[in-house]
Amino acid sequence: MVSAIGSVAALEGQIRQDQVQLNDWTTCVSAGTPKGQAAIQKLSGEISADKERIARALQSPAATPAAPRSPGALDVWA
């Protein structure tokens, strides 16, 4: 569970960084140039891919906390 949470946090950080760069490119005078368009497309794709990775990580069983045991529950081994 910790690794899923850590990877989600890392991906969210990367998304924030990419979003800042994307905002810079979209408001830049170079946004309409081939280089600007390529950078905007690349960053948009990376943001989308990272959001999909987060969604998958949050849906995985490892990201779901285990149900708490009831008090007094015993493990029985045969």
C-alpha positions in Angstrom: 0.0 0.0 0.0 2.8 2.4 0.8 4.4 2.0 -2.6 1.1 2.8 -4.4 0.6 5.9 -2.3 4.2 6.9 -2.9 3.9 6.4 -6.6 0.6 8.4 -6.7 2.3 11.2 -4.8 5.2 11.2 -7.2 2.9 11.2 -10.2 0.9 14.0 -8.8 4.1 16.0 -8.4 5.1 15.3 -11.9 1.6 16.4 -13.1 2.0 19.7 -11.3 5.4 20.3 -12.9 4.2 19.4 -16.3 1.1 21.6 -15.9 3.3 24.6 -15.1 5.3 23.9 -18.2 2.2 23.4 -20.3 0.8 26.7 -19.0 4.0 28.4 -19.9 3.9 27.0 -23.5 0.3 27.8 -24.1 0.7 31.4 -23.1 4.0 31.9 -24.9 4.3 33.6 -28.2 5.9 30.4 -29.5 2.7 28.4 -28.8 1.7 28.6 -32.5 5.1 27.4 -33.8 5.8 23.8 -34.7 8.1 23.5 -31.7 5.5 25.0 -29.4 2.8 22.8 -30.7 5.0 19.7 -30.3 5.9 20.7 -26.7 2.2 21.3 -25.9 1.2 18.0 -27.3 3.9 16.1 -25.5 3.1 17.7 -22.1 -0.6 17.1 -22.6 0.1 13.5 -23.4 2.3 13.0 -20.4 -0.3 14.6 -18.1 -3.0 12.4 -19.4 -0.8 9.3 -19.1 0.1 10.1 -15.5 -3.5 10.7 -14.6 -4.3 7.2 -16.0 -1.5 5.7 -14.0 -2.9 7.3 -10.9 -6.4 6.0 -11.6 -5.0 2.4 -12.1 -2.9 2.7 -8.9 -5.8 3.8 -6.9 -8.0 0.9 -8.2 -5.4 -1.8 -7.5 -5.9 -4.0 -4.5 -2.5 -2.9 -3.1 -3.9 0.7 -2.8 -6.9 -0.4 -0.9 -6.4 -0.4 2.9 -7.0 -3.7 4.5 -10.2 -4.0 6.6 -9.5 -3.7 10.3 -9.7 -6.8 12.3 -12.4 -7.1 14.9 -11.2 -7.1 18.5 -10.4 -10.5 19.7 -10.2 -12.1 16.3 -7.9 -15.1 16.2 -6.0 -16.6 13.4 -6.6 -20.3 13.2 -4.1 -22.6 11.5 -5.1 -26.1 10.7 
